[in-house]
Amino acid sequence: MPGGAGVRRPDHQTTTRPPAVEGGPEDGPPSAGGGPPEAEPGSPQPRSPQPGSPQPGPRGATPPRPADGVTADAVLAPYLQGQAGDFLRSLRLHREHSAPSDANGQGAEAAARALRRSARRISGSLHTFRTVLDPVWADHLRTELAWLSGTLAREHAYAGRLTRLLDALHQLSGAAVPAARGTKPAATKSAGAGGSAGAGDAGPAPDAQGRAALGVGAARAGALLERQLTLARTRAHSAALQALGSSRFHAVADAVALLASEVPLAPGTTGRGAEALLEPAERAEQRLIGAVAALPPDASAEPYNEAQDAPWHQTRLLLRLHRYAHEVVLGTADPVLTGAGHALDLHRDAAEAAAAAAAAARTPRIAPATAYALGVLHADQRHEVEAARAVFRETWPYAAAMTAP
């Protein structure tokens, strides 16, 4: 594949890579890897990349060709039909576990995760391989599946965000408050609550004062976050139930049921060689490489500038599309980018948690101690954003792409 090790032929069952070489900025990764932090039923669990992982071949290396006699529809159709079957089975399980007898709701939650998993893979494959599918059909179904997956994901996202924030508050309230960036903690406090202190009067240490203030506000901040995010989760749950009972969803389910038996292909695709899938997969790989190369360098990073999060979120989505393209062509996920993909998921979670803390801090008429605790929590999550970016740069196995202008 141009720009990297390439997507290998569909009937090739190994993931052996070429020897390591020194590459330039144009060198790219092999295809796909890295899933979201939540476990996806049935998805491979590859190991994280280790230091010294083989690097991709130089640009211009000829990728392996698909075997003679293997056609594009023989590769793509079974994958889409398999995912459609998983979608329908997950839907049936969700309906079964949504009955009042399933009090804990764990079965319905697992079924919803499996439903989202299949919807994402179908939607991503329709996007990547649009040129070999009926474009009108692919665009419509992809849009509907994206709506469904996004609607079902919100409840899980709010629940995970609340857990993350409450855990962070608990840890922060029992530990030293992180100092502001670019400042050095003072050894003494020059003025106390009762007036000015003399030059030789040592006031309480800032860390001790910070812990005391944080301890006062942490409980109220946690209660505020729990009220807000639980309400948001409840609304998301109601929206998901409404969506699953809507005529729009039934139309989506019918379309997926038809997909399980027949895949609408573009005119002239039937009988074409499987190499027709390589070009779309290569484009997905190149979009990922370009997005990584365009990420802001560490030197220009501003920890509290949420506007800089957007290119990282885009890179995460492109990595997901790259992973699904690899699954289509090879039938399995590639483990090379697992660590980098997990870092991008952590980056998203921390950025969204920081935004939730900032939104809670804007609640009218909250006590100063509560606002202080939320401010510390916001700073902590922005530190987690930076840490996730650092982990991504360390685990991204193709350092040349990180230094491109």
WODA-V434666 format. One record per residue. N is the residue number from 0. SS is DSSP state (H for helix, E for strand, C for the rest). NEAR is the number of other C-alpha atoms within 12 Angstrom. D_LAST is the distance of its C-alpha to the last C-alpha in Angstrom with 1 decimal. Layout:
# WODA-V434666
n:N ss:SS near:NEAR d_last:D_LAST
n:N ss:SS near:NEAR d_last:D_LAST
This chain:
# WODA-V434666
n:0 ss:C near:35 d_last:22.3
n:1 ss:C near:33 d_last:19.4
n:2 ss:C near:37 d_last:16.3
n:3 ss:C near:43 d_last:18.4
n:4 ss:C near:41 d_last:22.0
n:5 ss:C near:45 d_last:23.0
n:6 ss:C near:53 d_last:25.9
n:7 ss:C near:40 d_last:29.0
n:8 ss:C near:35 d_last:32.2
n:9 ss:C near:38 d_last:34.2
n:10 ss:C near:26 d_last:37.2
n:11 ss:C near:18 d_last:35.4
n:12 ss:C near:17 d_last:36.1
n:13 ss:C near:15 d_last:34.2
n:14 ss:C near:27 d_last:30.7
n:15 ss:C near:21 d_last:30.6
n:16 ss:C near:25 d_last:27.1
n:17 ss:C near:22 d_last:26.4
n:18 ss:C near:15 d_last:26.3
n:19 ss:C near:20 d_last:23.2
n:20 ss:C near:23 d_last:20.9
n:21 ss:C near:19 d_last:18.0
n:22 ss:C near:28 d_last:15.1
n:23 ss:C near:23 d_last:11.7
n:24 ss:C near:26 d_last:8.6
n:25 ss:C near:32 d_last:10.9
n:26 ss:C near:38 d_last:13.7
n:27 ss:C near:48 d_last:14.9
n:28 ss:C near:53 d_last:17.7
n:29 ss:C near:47 d_last:21.3
n:30 ss:C near:48 d_last:22.6
n:31 ss:C near:48 d_last:23.3
n:32 ss:C near:44 d_last:24.7
n:33 ss:C near:44 d_last:25.3
n:34 ss:C near:41 d_last:27.8
n:35 ss:C near:34 d_last:28.7
n:36 ss:C near:22 d_last:30.6
n:37 ss:C near:22 d_last:33.8
n:38 ss:C near:17 d_last:35.6
n:39 ss:C near:23 d_last:35.8
n:40 ss:C near:22 d_last:39.1
n:41 ss:C near:18 d_last:39.0
n:42 ss:C near:28 d_last:35.3
n:43 ss:C near:21 d_last:34.4
n:44 ss:C near:24 d_last:33.7
n:45 ss:C near:22 d_last:31.5
n:46 ss:C near:19 d_last:30.8
n:47 ss:C near:25 d_last:27.6
n:48 ss:C near:26 d_last:25.2
n:49 ss:C near:19 d_last:26.2
n:50 ss:C near:15 d_last:24.4
n:51 ss:C near:16 d_last:24.2
n:52 ss:C near:26 d_last:23.9
n:53 ss:C near:27 d_last:23.6
n:54 ss:C near:35 d_last:20.1
n:55 ss:C near:38 d_last:19.8
n:56 ss:C near:29 d_last:20.8
n:57 ss:C near:29 d_last:18.7
n:58 ss:C near:24 d_last:17.8
n:59 ss:C near:17 d_last:21.0
n:60 ss:C near:19 d_last:23.3
n:61 ss:C near:17 d_last:26.2
n:62 ss:C near:26 d_last:26.6
n:63 ss:C near:24 d_last:30.2
n:64 ss:C near:25 d_last:32.2
n:65 ss:C near:27 d_last:34.4
n:66 ss:C near:17 d_last:38.0
n:67 ss:C near:16 d_last:40.4
n:68 ss:C near:18 d_last:42.3
n:69 ss:C near:24 d_last:39.9
n:70 ss:E near:28 d_last:39.1
n:71 ss:H near:38 d_last:36.4
n:72 ss:H near:34 d_last:39.1
n:73 ss:H near:29 d_last:40.5
n:74 ss:H near:38 d_last:37.2
n:75 ss:H near:45 d_last:36.0
n:76 ss:H near:33 d_last:39.5
n:77 ss:H near:24 d_last:40.6
n:78 ss:H near:35 d_last:37.5
n:79 ss:H near:42 d_last:37.9
n:80 ss:H near:31 d_last:41.6
n:81 ss:H near:29 d_last:41.3
n:82 ss:H near:39 d_last:39.0
n:83 ss:H near:39 d_last:41.5
n:84 ss:H near:28 d_last:44.3
n:85 ss:H near:34 d_last:42.6
n:86 ss:H near:40 d_last:42.1
n:87 ss:H near:32 d_last:45.8
n:88 ss:H near:23 d_last:47.0
n:89 ss:H near:31 d_last:44.9
n:90 ss:H near:36 d_last:46.3
n:91 ss:H near:22 d_last:49.8
n:92 ss:H near:25 d_last:49.3
n:93 ss:H near:29 d_last:47.9
n:94 ss:H near:25 d_last:51.0
n:95 ss:H near:21 d_last:53.3
n:96 ss:H near:22 d_last:51.8
n:97 ss:C near:24 d_last:51.7
n:98 ss:C near:16 d_last:55.5
n:99 ss:C near:12 d_last:57.1
n:100 ss:C near:13 d_last:58.3
n:101 ss:C near:16 d_last:54.8
n:102 ss:C near:12 d_last:55.0
n:103 ss:C near:13 d_last:51.9
n:104 ss:C near:20 d_last:49.6
n:105 ss:H near:19 d_last:47.6
n:106 ss:H near:24 d_last:48.4
n:107 ss:H near:30 d_last:47.2
n:108 ss:H near:31 d_last:43.9
n:109 ss:H near:29 d_last:43.3
n:110 ss:H near:29 d_last:44.1
n:111 ss:H near:42 d_last:41.8
n:112 ss:H near:37 d_last:38.9
n:113 ss:H near:35 d_last:39.8
n:114 ss:H near:41 d_last:40.1
n:115 ss:H near:40 d_last:36.6
n:116 ss:H near:38 d_last:35.3
n:117 ss:H near:38 d_last:36.8
n:118 ss:H near:43 d_last:35.9
n:119 ss:H near:40 d_last:32.2
n:120 ss:H near:39 d_last:32.3
n:121 ss:H near:48 d_last:34.3
n:122 ss:H near:38 d_last:32.1
n:123 ss:H near:39 d_last:28.8
n:124 ss:H near:42 d_last:30.4
n:125 ss:H near:43 d_last:31.7
n:126 ss:H near:35 d_last:28.3
n:127 ss:H near:39 d_last:26.6
n:128 ss:C near:45 d_last:29.6
n:129 ss:H near:34 d_last:30.8
n:130 ss:H near:28 d_last:31.0
n:131 ss:H near:38 d_last:33.8
n:132 ss:E near:35 d_last:35.6
n:133 ss:C near:24 d_last:37.7
n:134 ss:H near:21 d_last:35.0
n:135 ss:H near:18 d_last:37.4
n:136 ss:H near:26 d_last:38.7
n:137 ss:H near:32 d_last:35.3
n:138 ss:H near:24 d_last:33.8
n:139 ss:H near:22 d_last:37.0
n:140 ss:H near:38 d_last:37.3
n:141 ss:H near:32 d_last:33.7
n:142 ss:H near:23 d_last:34.0
n:143 ss:H near:30 d_last:37.3
n:144 ss:H near:38 d_last:36.1
n:145 ss:H near:30 d_last:33.1
n:146 ss:H near:25 d_last:35.7
n:147 ss:H near:38 d_last:37.9
n:148 ss:H near:34 d_last:35.3
n:149 ss:H near:26 d_last:34.0
n:150 ss:H near:31 d_last:37.6
n:151 ss:H near:38 d_last:38.7
n:152 ss:H near:30 d_last:35.7
n:153 ss:H near:29 d_last:36.3
n:154 ss:H near:29 d_last:39.4
n:155 ss:H near:32 d_last:37.8
n:156 ss:H near:33 d_last:34.7
n:157 ss:H near:31 d_last:37.1
n:158 ss:H near:29 d_last:39.1
n:159 ss:H near:27 d_last:36.3
n:160 ss:H near:33 d_last:34.8
n:161 ss:H near:35 d_last:38.3
n:162 ss:H near:22 d_last:38.7
n:163 ss:H near:32 d_last:35.4
n:164 ss:H near:42 d_last:36.2
n:165 ss:H near:32 d_last:39.8
n:166 ss:H near:23 d_last:38.9
n:167 ss:H near:32 d_last:36.4
n:168 ss:H near:41 d_last:39.0
n:169 ss:H near:24 d_last:41.5
n:170 ss:H near:21 d_last:39.4
n:171 ss:H near:33 d_last:38.4
n:172 ss:H near:34 d_last:42.0
n:173 ss:C near:21 d_last:43.2
n:174 ss:C near:19 d_last:40.5
n:175 ss:C near:24 d_last:39.2
n:176 ss:C near:30 d_last:37.2
n:177 ss:C near:30 d_last:33.6
n:178 ss:C near:18 d_last:33.1
n:179 ss:C near:21 d_last:30.9
n:180 ss:C near:14 d_last:27.5
n:181 ss:C near:9 d_last:27.5
n:182 ss:C near:8 d_last:31.3
n:183 ss:C near:12 d_last:33.9
n:184 ss:C near:18 d_last:37.0
n:185 ss:C near:15 d_last:40.0
n:186 ss:C near:15 d_last:43.0
n:187 ss:C near:21 d_last:45.6
n:188 ss:C near:23 d_last:46.1
n:189 ss:C near:20 d_last:47.7
n:190 ss:E near:16 d_last:49.4
n:191 ss:E near:17 d_last:51.0
n:192 ss:C near:11 d_last:52.3
n:193 ss:C near:8 d_last:55.6
n:194 ss:E near:11 d_last:54.5
n:195 ss:E near:14 d_last:53.0
n:196 ss:C near:16 d_last:53.1
n:197 ss:C near:13 d_last:54.1
n:198 ss:C near:11 d_last:51.9
n:199 ss:C near:12 d_last:53.4
n:200 ss:C near:16 d_last:53.4
n:201 ss:C near:17 d_last:50.7
n:202 ss:C near:23 d_last:49.7
n:203 ss:C near:20 d_last:48.4
n:204 ss:C near:20 d_last:45.1
n:205 ss:H near:25 d_last:42.2
n:206 ss:H near:27 d_last:41.4
n:207 ss:H near:22 d_last:45.1
n:208 ss:H near:23 d_last:45.1
n:209 ss:H near:29 d_last:41.9
n:210 ss:H near:29 d_last:43.4
n:211 ss:H near:23 d_last:46.6
n:212 ss:H near:30 d_last:45.0
n:213 ss:H near:36 d_last:42.7
n:214 ss:H near:30 d_last:45.8
n:215 ss:H near:24 d_last:47.6
n:216 ss:H near:31 d_last:44.9
n:217 ss:H near:38 d_last:43.5
n:218 ss:H near:26 d_last:46.4
n:219 ss:H near:28 d_last:46.4
n:220 ss:H near:43 d_last:42.7
n:221 ss:H near:37 d_last:43.0
n:222 ss:H near:22 d_last:45.9
n:223 ss:H near:31 d_last:44.0
n:224 ss:H near:41 d_last:41.1
n:225 ss:H near:30 d_last:43.5
n:226 ss:H near:20 d_last:45.3
n:227 ss:H near:24 d_last:42.3
n:228 ss:H near:33 d_last:40.5
n:229 ss:H near:25 d_last:43.7
n:230 ss:H near:18 d_last:44.6
n:231 ss:H near:23 d_last:41.3
n:232 ss:H near:27 d_last:41.8
n:233 ss:H near:21 d_last:45.3
n:234 ss:H near:21 d_last:44.2
n:235 ss:H near:24 d_last:41.5
n:236 ss:H near:28 d_last:44.2
n:237 ss:H near:18 d_last:46.5
n:238 ss:H near:22 d_last:43.9
n:239 ss:H near:29 d_last:43.3
n:240 ss:H near:23 d_last:47.0
n:241 ss:H near:18 d_last:47.4
n:242 ss:H near:25 d_last:44.6
n:243 ss:H near:28 d_last:46.2
n:244 ss:C near:18 d_last:49.5
n:245 ss:C near:15 d_last:48.2
n:246 ss:H near:13 d_last:48.9
n:247 ss:H near:19 d_last:45.1
n:248 ss:H near:26 d_last:44.7
n:249 ss:H near:20 d_last:47.7
n:250 ss:H near:20 d_last:46.2
n:251 ss:H near:34 d_last:43.0
n:252 ss:H near:32 d_last:45.2
n:253 ss:H near:20 d_last:47.2
n:254 ss:H near:30 d_last:44.2
n:255 ss:H near:38 d_last:42.9
n:256 ss:H near:25 d_last:46.5
n:257 ss:H near:21 d_last:46.4
n:258 ss:H near:32 d_last:43.1
n:259 ss:C near:25 d_last:44.7
n:260 ss:C near:19 d_last:47.1
n:261 ss:C near:23 d_last:45.2
n:262 ss:C near:36 d_last:41.6
n:263 ss:C near:32 d_last:41.3
n:264 ss:E near:28 d_last:39.4
n:265 ss:C near:22 d_last:38.2
n:266 ss:C near:14 d_last:40.7
n:267 ss:C near:17 d_last:40.5
n:268 ss:C near:27 d_last:38.6
n:269 ss:C near:23 d_last:41.7
n:270 ss:C near:20 d_last:42.1
n:271 ss:C near:23 d_last:38.6
n:272 ss:E near:26 d_last:37.0
n:273 ss:C near:36 d_last:34.8
n:274 ss:C near:34 d_last:31.9
n:275 ss:H near:34 d_last:31.7
n:276 ss:H near:42 d_last:30.1
n:277 ss:H near:38 d_last:27.4
n:278 ss:H near:28 d_last:25.5
n:279 ss:H near:36 d_last:25.3
n:280 ss:H near:48 d_last:24.4
n:281 ss:H near:36 d_last:21.6
n:282 ss:H near:31 d_last:20.2
n:283 ss:H near:42 d_last:20.4
n:284 ss:H near:41 d_last:18.5
n:285 ss:H near:36 d_last:15.7
n:286 ss:H near:32 d_last:15.5
n:287 ss:H near:43 d_last:15.4
n:288 ss:H near:39 d_last:12.6
n:289 ss:H near:29 d_last:10.5
n:290 ss:H near:27 d_last:11.7
n:291 ss:H near:42 d_last:10.9
n:292 ss:H near:30 d_last:7.2
n:293 ss:C near:22 d_last:7.4
n:294 ss:C near:30 d_last:9.7
n:295 ss:C near:27 d_last:9.9
n:296 ss:C near:22 d_last:9.6
n:297 ss:H near:17 d_last:13.1
n:298 ss:H near:8 d_last:13.3
n:299 ss:H near:10 d_last:13.2
n:300 ss:C near:20 d_last:15.4
n:301 ss:C near:19 d_last:18.8
n:302 ss:C near:29 d_last:21.4
n:303 ss:C near:24 d_last:23.7
n:304 ss:C near:19 d_last:21.4
n:305 ss:H near:27 d_last:22.2
n:306 ss:H near:15 d_last:20.0
n:307 ss:H near:25 d_last:17.0
n:308 ss:H near:31 d_last:18.8
n:309 ss:H near:21 d_last:18.4
n:310 ss:H near:25 d_last:15.1
n:311 ss:H near:37 d_last:16.5
n:312 ss:H near:31 d_last:19.7
n:313 ss:H near:25 d_last:18.2
n:314 ss:H near:35 d_last:16.6
n:315 ss:H near:39 d_last:20.1
n:316 ss:H near:31 d_last:21.7
n:317 ss:H near:35 d_last:19.6
n:318 ss:H near:46 d_last:20.3
n:319 ss:H near:41 d_last:24.0
n:320 ss:H near:40 d_last:24.0
n:321 ss:H near:45 d_last:22.5
n:322 ss:H near:45 d_last:25.2
n:323 ss:H near:46 d_last:28.0
n:324 ss:H near:49 d_last:27.0
n:325 ss:H near:48 d_last:27.3
n:326 ss:H near:40 d_last:30.7
n:327 ss:H near:44 d_last:31.9
n:328 ss:H near:47 d_last:31.1
n:329 ss:H near:32 d_last:32.2
n:330 ss:C near:31 d_last:34.4
n:331 ss:C near:29 d_last:32.9
n:332 ss:C near:35 d_last:29.9
n:333 ss:C near:43 d_last:27.4
n:334 ss:H near:35 d_last:27.4
n:335 ss:H near:40 d_last:24.1
n:336 ss:H near:42 d_last:22.1
n:337 ss:H near:38 d_last:25.1
n:338 ss:H near:36 d_last:24.0
n:339 ss:H near:42 d_last:20.5
n:340 ss:H near:45 d_last:22.4
n:341 ss:H near:36 d_last:25.0
n:342 ss:H near:37 d_last:22.6
n:343 ss:H near:44 d_last:21.2
n:344 ss:H near:34 d_last:24.9
n:345 ss:H near:37 d_last:25.7
n:346 ss:H near:38 d_last:22.8
n:347 ss:H near:37 d_last:24.4
n:348 ss:H near:36 d_last:27.9
n:349 ss:H near:38 d_last:27.1
n:350 ss:H near:40 d_last:25.4
n:351 ss:H near:30 d_last:28.4
n:352 ss:H near:40 d_last:30.9
n:353 ss:H near:38 d_last:29.5
n:354 ss:H near:31 d_last:29.9
n:355 ss:H near:37 d_last:33.4
n:356 ss:H near:41 d_last:34.3
n:357 ss:H near:30 d_last:33.1
n:358 ss:H near:22 d_last:35.1
n:359 ss:H near:34 d_last:38.2
n:360 ss:H near:31 d_last:37.9
n:361 ss:C near:22 d_last:38.3
n:362 ss:C near:20 d_last:41.7
n:363 ss:C near:12 d_last:44.4
n:364 ss:C near:11 d_last:47.0
n:365 ss:C near:19 d_last:45.6
n:366 ss:C near:22 d_last:46.8
n:367 ss:H near:21 d_last:44.7
n:368 ss:H near:26 d_last:44.7
n:369 ss:H near:33 d_last:43.4
n:370 ss:H near:32 d_last:40.6
n:371 ss:H near:34 d_last:39.8
n:372 ss:H near:43 d_last:39.6
n:373 ss:H near:45 d_last:37.3
n:374 ss:H near:35 d_last:35.0
n:375 ss:H near:39 d_last:34.9
n:376 ss:H near:43 d_last:34.3
n:377 ss:H near:38 d_last:31.4
n:378 ss:H near:35 d_last:29.8
n:379 ss:H near:37 d_last:30.5
n:380 ss:H near:39 d_last:28.8
n:381 ss:H near:38 d_last:25.7
n:382 ss:H near:30 d_last:25.7
n:383 ss:H near:31 d_last:25.9
n:384 ss:H near:37 d_last:22.9
n:385 ss:H near:34 d_last:20.9
n:386 ss:H near:23 d_last:22.7
n:387 ss:H near:31 d_last:21.8
n:388 ss:H near:41 d_last:18.1
n:389 ss:H near:23 d_last:18.6
n:390 ss:H near:23 d_last:20.7
n:391 ss:H near:35 d_last:18.2
n:392 ss:H near:31 d_last:15.6
n:393 ss:H near:24 d_last:18.6
n:394 ss:H near:30 d_last:20.0
n:395 ss:C near:44 d_last:17.1
n:396 ss:C near:37 d_last:18.2
n:397 ss:C near:41 d_last:15.1
n:398 ss:H near:31 d_last:12.9
n:399 ss:H near:28 d_last:10.6
n:400 ss:H near:33 d_last:9.3
n:401 ss:H near:33 d_last:8.7
n:402 ss:H near:23 d_last:6.4
n:403 ss:C near:22 d_last:3.8
n:404 ss:C near:16 d_last:0.0
